[in-house]
Amino acid sequence: MRLGFIGCGNMAKAIIQGILAKGLVAPEDILASNTTQAHADATAAALGIQATTDNTRVAGESDIVFLSVKPQQYESVIDQVKDNLHECQIVVSIAPGKTLAWLSDKIARPVKLVRAMPNTPAVVGEGITTFCVGDLTTPEDTKIVKELLESFGLAIELKESLMDAASAVGGSTPAFAYMFIEALADGGVAEGLPREQARTIAAQAVLGSAKMVLESGKHPAQLKDEVCSPGGSTIAGVQELECGAFDGTTMSAVQATVAKARSL
């Protein structure tokens, strides 16, 4: 199986690193494209894969093609490579807002389509990728793609109608979480903690809390209640967050992210 990546930025590199770490594909069977020869050479040196500046070569030589350029570049890149795609290939899109119908219309030839939305924690092997598949994509194709996506974290197949919402919750949450960690650390610094220690404590607390949600099987509200002793310090902090419309503001942030994704 040969994999191709049209565009090899941070997300593509994270995906490639996960695939290589799991030994799913040999380095010599991965071909990625960059805009300049200098970037292509750097990619080849860093990952041990093949790299080129020729998008059409990637499209023509790969069994599975990841379209990993920026959303605003999709139309021009697809127009450039579509004549090199064929019906036996799987084309995986990782751009927000680009529906299966839009991709099919722009490619204008029968190909197996997968729409996937990974997030940046894929870099440390803790990504969450939601994905949906097109009509021509077989169960075996889906199994292969899911195995690749699971090489750098969790992968969940959804109906396409849920993709924008899931992409917002999964794809944008790292930014929201970083803001929360920064704010927690700032609060610690305000109370006298050194900056580095405050950041480490906050980040580890958020990491551990997320792991508790995933592994305990308990509802987040139940886990929250288990931390909040009657009349204690934690419930006092929770009250301050509620006074600041923490829940409502977070929900509005997700909805704004979904709206923007759908407009891309």
C-alpha positions in Angstrom: 0.0 0.0 0.0 1.4 3.4 -1.0 0.3 6.5 0.7 0.4 10.0 -0.7 0.1 13.4 1.0 -0.6 16.4 -1.1 0.6 19.1 1.3 2.9 18.2 4.2 2.3 20.7 7.0 2.1 20.0 10.7 -1.1 17.9 10.5 0.2 15.7 7.7 3.5 15.2 9.4 1.7 14.1 12.6 -0.4 11.6 10.6 2.7 10.3 8.9 4.6 9.9 12.2 1.7 8.0 13.7 1.5 5.6 10.7 5.3 5.1 10.8 5.4 4.5 14.6 2.8 1.8 14.3 4.6 0.2 11.3 1.5 0.3 9.2 3.4 1.5 6.1 7.1 1.5 5.3 8.7 4.9 4.9 9.6 4.2 1.3 5.9 3.7 0.5 4.9 7.2 1.6 5.2 10.1 -0.8 4.5 13.7 0.2 4.5 17.0 -1.7 5.7 20.4 -0.5 5.6 23.7 -2.3 9.3 24.2 -2.5 12.2 21.8 -3.1 13.8 23.0 0.2 10.7 22.1 2.1 10.5 18.7 0.3 14.1 17.9 1.1 13.5 18.9 4.8 10.4 16.6 4.9 12.3 13.7 3.4 15.2 14.1 5.9 12.9 14.5 8.9 10.5 11.6 8.2 12.6 9.3 6.1 9.9 9.3 3.4 9.9 10.3 -0.3 9.1 13.9 -1.0 8.5 16.0 -4.1 7.1 19.3 -5.3 4.9 17.6 -7.9 1.3 17.1 -6.7 0.3 15.2 -9.8 3.0 12.6 -9.0 1.6 12.1 -5.6 -1.9 11.7 -7.0 -0.8 9.2 -9.7 1.4 7.0 -7.6 -0.6 6.5 -4.4 -3.3 4.0 -3.4 -4.6 6.4 -0.7 -4.2 10.1 -1.2 -4.5 12.5 1.7 -5.5 16.0 0.6 -3.8 17.9 3.4 -3.6 21.5 2.1 -5.4 24.5 3.5 -9.2 24.6 2.8 -8.8 27.7 0.5 -6.3 25.8 -1.6 -8.5 22.7 -2.2 -10.3 23.8 -5.3 -7.1 24.8 -7.2 -5.2 21.7 -6.0 -8.0 19.3 -6.9 -8.3 20.9 -10.4 -4.5 20.3 -10.7 -4.5 16.6 -9.8 -8.0 15.3 -10.6 -6.9 13.8 -14.0 -4.3 11.7 -12.2 -6.8 10.2 -9.8 -8.6 6.9 -10.5 -11.5 4.9 -9.2 -9.4 2.3 -7.3 -7.9 5.0 -5.1 -9.1 6.3 -1.7 -9.0 10.0 -1.4 -9.0 11.3 2.2 -9.9 15.0 2.8 -8.9 16.6 6.1 -10.3 20.1 5.4 -13.3 21.5 7.4 -16.4 22.4 5.6 -15.6 20.5 2.4 -18.5 18.0 2.1 -18.4 14.7 0.3 -20.8 16.1 -2.4 -18.5 19.1 -2.9 -15.4 16.9 -3.2 -17.2 14.6 -5.6 -18.3 17.5 -7.7 -14.8 19.1 -7.9 -13.0 15.8 -8.6 -15.6 15.0 -11.3 -14.7 11.4 -11.6 -15.6 8.3 -9.6 -13.2 7.9 -6.6 -13.6 6.5 -3.1 -14.0 9.4 -0.7 -13.3 9.8 3.0 -13.9 13.0 4.8 -11.8 13.1 8.0 -11.1 15.7 10.7 -8.1 15.0 12.9 -6.9 17.4 15.5 -3.4 18.7 16.5 -2.9 16.3 19.5 -2.2 13.7 16.9 1.4 15.0 17.1 1.7 13.3 20.5 -0.4 10.3 19.6 -3.5 11.5 21.4 -5.6 12.8 18.5 -9.3 12.4 17.9 -10.4 12.0 14.3 -14.0 11.9 13.2 -14.7 10.7 9.7 -17.4 9.8 7.2 -17.2 7.9 3.9 -18.7 8.2 0.4 -20.9 5.9 -1.4 -18.1 4.2 -3.4 -16.0 3.5 -0.3 -16.3 -0.2 0.7 -16.3 -1.6 4.3 -12.8 -2.9 3.6 -11.7 0.6 2.5 -13.2 2.1 5.6 -11.4 -0.5 7.8 -8.0 0.4 6.2 -8.5 4.1 6.6 -9.7 3.8 10.2 -6.6 1.8 11.1 -4.5 4.5 9.6 -6.4 7.2 11.6 -6.1 5.2 14.8 -2.4 5.2 14.5 -2.3 8.6 16.2 -5.3 8.5 18.5 -9.0 7.6 18.5 -11.1 7.5 15.3 -14.8 7.6 15.2 -17.0 7.1 12.1 -20.1 9.4 12.0 -22.9 10.4 9.6 -21.8 13.3 7.5 -24.5 15.5 9.0 -22.7 15.4 12.3 -19.2 16.1 11.0 -19.2 19.9 11.4 -20.3 19.7 15.0 -17.8 16.9 15.8 -15.1 18.8 14.0 -15.7 21.8 16.2 -15.7 19.8 19.4 -12.7 17.8 18.4 -10.7 20.1 16.2 -11.1 23.4 18.0 -11.1 22.1 21.6 -7.3 22.0 21.8 -7.3 25.8 21.4 -10.0 26.2 24.0 -8.2 23.8 26.3 -4.9 25.7 25.9 -6.7 28.9 26.9 -8.2 27.1 30.0 -4.8 25.8 31.0 -3.2 29.2 30.5 -5.9 30.8 32.6 -5.6 28.2 35.3 -1.8 28.7 35.4 -2.3 32.5 35.5 -4.5 32.0 38.6 -1.8 29.9 40.2 0.8 32.6 39.5 -1.5 35.2 41.0 -1.5 33.1 44.1 2.3 32.8 44.2 3.1 29.7 42.2 6.1 30.0 39.8 5.0 30.2 36.2 6.5 26.9 35.0 5.2 24.9 37.9 1.8 26.4 37.6 1.6 25.5 33.9 2.7 21.9 34.5 0.2 21.4 37.3 -2.6 22.9 35.3 -1.8 20.9 32.2 -1.4 17.6 34.1 -4.7 18.2 35.9 -6.5 18.7 32.6 -4.8 15.6 31.1 -5.8 13.5 34.0 -9.3 14.8 34.1 -9.8 13.9 30.4 -8.4 10.5 31.0 -10.9 10.0 33.9 -13.8 10.8 31.6 -12.6 8.4 28.9 -11.7 5.5 31.3 -14.1 5.7 34.2 -17.3 5.6 32.1 -18.8 8.2 34.4 -20.6 11.3 33.2 -18.5 14.5 33.5 -21.1 16.0 35.9 -20.7 13.0 38.2 -17.0 13.3 38.2 -17.3 17.0 38.9 -19.6 16.3 41.9 -17.1 13.9 43.3 -14.5 16.7 43.4 -16.8 19.2 45.0 -17.1 18.7 48.7 -20.0 20.4 50.5 -19.0 23.9 51.5 -15.5 23.3 50.0 -13.1 25.3 48.0 -13.8 23.6 44.6 -17.5 24.4 44.7 -16.7 28.0 45.4 -14.6 28.0 42.2 -17.4 26.3 40.3 -19.8 29.0 41.4 -17.4 31.6 40.0 -17.3 29.8 36.7 -21.1 29.6 36.6 -21.3 33.3 37.4 -19.1 34.0 34.4 -21.4 31.9 32.1 -18.7 29.3 31.6 -21.0 26.6 30.2 -23.0 29.0 28.0 -19.9 30.7 26.7 -18.3 27.4 25.8 -21.4 26.2 24.0 -21.5 29.5 22.1 -17.8 29.0 21.1 -18.6 25.6 19.7 -21.6 26.9 17.7 -19.5 29.8 16.3 -16.8 27.3 15.3 -19.4 25.1 13.5 -20.9 28.2 11.7 -17.4 29.3 10.5 -16.5 25.7 9.3 -19.7 25.5 7.2 -18.8 28.8 5.5 -15.3 27.7 4.4 
